[in-house]
Amino acid sequence: MSKQLSHSETSFQEKKFRIILLLDNVTGDANMGSLFRLADAFGIEKIIFTGTRPNLSSNRLTRTARNTHKQVSFEFYEEAIEAIEKYQNSGYTCLGLEITSTSRPIQEISETVIDRLLLIAGNERHGISEEVLSRCERNFHIEMFGENSSMNVAQSVGIALYEITKVLNKFHKK
């Protein structure tokens, strides 16, 4: 019979990836809390919030984050473009997580695209703004098979980070 393991009993090794998650005006406290938790789980460098500052005294955010908001580095910029330019000038590749006319399925991402990655996810209602989308060097989407063409921002980021770190883990083991 299997026994559920606590975190201290797992064989997971702490690892950091050169991934920064930029959130283009994500507003929901529960989503922000989930995104802190995902950032910790996938070992990314930091989160950049733009447009809407996270309310770190929000009970909903802190309950959802389960203290990861105290461990994950984050920054805030009023304007996403300022952050994008800063990190692109530092050698980060800017990828949008959005369904567009040129987006590719996220499982097609390769290690050649993701040495240093600025992954952009958009607002819960409107997605990535046109201005920010125009700065993305490539766009990826999550294939969906139902009638809906959108997914919760935290769920989509979780799927994308899984696919990206899966590729990076394979690449680093070569």
Secondary structure by P-SEA (a helix, b strand, c coil): cbbbbccccccbbbbbccbbbbbcccccaaaaaaaaaaaaaacccbbbbcccccccccaaaaaaaccccccccccccccaaaaaaaaaaabbbbbbcccccccccccccccccccccbbbbbcccccccaaaaaaccbbbbbbbccccccccaaaaaaaaaaaaaaaaaaaaac
